[in-house]
Amino acid sequence: MFELFIANKNYSSWSLRPWVLMRELRIPFEEKLVPFGGADEPNAFFAFSPTGKVPCLIDGSNVVWDSLAITEFLAERVPNVWPSDPVTRAWARCATAEMHSGFLKLRGICSMNCGIRVRIDPYPAVLLREWARIDDLWNDGLVRFGGPFLASETFTAVDAFFAPVVFRVQTYEPALSARSREYVNRLLSLPSMQEWYLAALSEPWRDEEHEEEARRAGAWLQDLRRVAT
Ligand SMILES: N[C@@H](CCC(=O)N[C@@H](CS)C(=O)NCC(=O)O)C(=O)O
């Protein structure tokens, strides 16, 4: 059975990608959650991941330590990770790659923190441009391939890569088109996303680095997480 090492569900956007993909495609795996340690503690992720980062997939003697590499590793073993039509698949791979290597302002300013609601005011222009690009990209996929997911009737890897952005929409409330909003609501209502979200809310840990990032983003309107221990 695959073992998937991940970090805190509240913060770990990279972990969410393979986790939600495997849940949606019903790929059995054992979840191994290792919470972020404090800045002064040794990085516990090095026990299983050569980069000291999560996610990390273990399949027997194979160690796969990057979310995109995990996706391709799975695509070689199970069906339906990518859309079957080559043209659609090329689009899905482009959008996935754009997410994997881009949107640096969005990632930097709007870090994933599932349980809080934040008002960014004013929205920096560079950030607005990246949200606008996300909106265009989602509209392009949803119109071109007919939805309800980004590149087909079913959830594929490209949806998994944008799942953390969907939680960021919930937290930071950027202005988006009606079609993108519908897509966000569709993803948020998936049982797998609900499972992740409820687990994120009930986590007892707080990681100061991530908390500080979210404090820098703007004024907190709500913190829906259980009280930290
Ligand atoms: N390119 C990697 C990035 C993974 C990554 O940055 N993971 C973060 C967690 S969300 C991490 O492990 N950070 C721990 C650290 O940098 O010490 C991937 O796609 O998996």
The ligand as an SDF file (V2000), in Angstrom:
LIG
                    3D

 20 19  0  0  0  0  0  0  0  0999 V2000
    8.2160   21.1940   -4.8710 N   0  0  0  0  0  0  0  0  0  0  0  0
    7.7460   20.5250   -3.6850 C   0  0  0  0  0  0  0  0  0  0  0  0
    7.5440   21.5750   -2.5950 C   0  0  0  0  0  0  0  0  0  0  0  0
    7.1520   20.9650   -1.2910 C   0  0  0  0  0  0  0  0  0  0  0  0
    7.1610   21.9690   -0.1270 C   0  0  0  0  0  0  0  0  0  0  0  0
    7.6830   23.1030   -0.2090 O   0  0  0  0  0  0  0  0  0  0  0  0
    6.5770   21.5360    1.0120 N   0  0  0  0  0  0  0  0  0  0  0  0
    6.5190   22.3210    2.2210 C   0  0  0  0  0  0  0  0  0  0  0  0
    5.2260   22.0470    2.9770 C   0  0  0  0  0  0  0  0  0  0  0  0
    3.7640   22.6910    2.3470 S   0  0  0  0  0  0  0  0  0  0  0  0
    7.5620   21.8220    3.1950 C   0  0  0  0  0  0  0  0  0  0  0  0
    7.7350   20.6280    3.3320 O   0  0  0  0  0  0  0  0  0  0  0  0
    8.2190   22.7120    3.9160 N   0  0  0  0  0  0  0  0  0  0  0  0
    9.1110   22.3160    4.9550 C   0  0  0  0  0  0  0  0  0  0  0  0
   10.3960   23.0450    4.9010 C   0  0  0  0  0  0  0  0  0  0  0  0
   10.6450   23.7440    3.8900 O   0  0  0  0  0  0  0  0  0  0  0  0
   11.1520   22.8950    5.8630 O   0  0  0  0  0  0  0  0  0  0  0  0
    6.4810   19.7300   -4.0170 C   0  0  0  0  0  0  0  0  0  0  0  0
    5.8270   20.0510   -5.0130 O   0  0  0  0  0  0  0  0  0  0  0  0
    6.1690   18.7560   -3.3450 O   0  0  0  0  0  0  0  0  0  0  0  0
  1  2  1  0
  2  3  1  0
  2 18  1  0
  3  4  1  0
  4  5  1  0
  5  6  2  0
  5  7  1  0
  7  8  1  0
  8  9  1  0
  8 11  1  0
  9 10  1  0
 11 12  2  0
 11 13  1  0
 13 14  1  0
 14 15  1  0
 15 16  2  0
 15 17  1  0
 18 19  2  0
 18 20  1  0
M  END
$$$$
